[in-house]
């Protein structure tokens, strides 16, 4: 439901005032718990959804803490950093990996292009330099 809401409301501040959100959340949560016969749904707090929205924004928008701070309407970056520390970063990240063969006429040019494109040097193996960047 949150993903659908965020897809439909793509303005800079997609959420209404906190009091209205709390009332709507409590009624929606109650209806869902009753409809699905899942009384444990009533224990999900609204702040958990807000934290989830912030985590999804951070992970999908280039991992920019400043943009996440604005998205979550925090005044201090320290507050945002507290949220970001709680994000589960154990999920494997996806990378684009490129290899450059050493001792060829275009080696320097290829390395320069990869570096300018945001690739980071990983290691050297079997006459190749390996570079990667997040997808």
Protein Blocks (a to p, Z undefined) as FASTA:
>chain_A
ZZmmmmmmmcfblcccfklmmmmmmmmmmmmmmmnopaklmmpcfklmmmmmmmmmmmmn
opaaklmmmmnopablklmmmmmmmpcckbccddddddddehiaklmmmmmmmmmnopac
fbdeehiacddddZZ
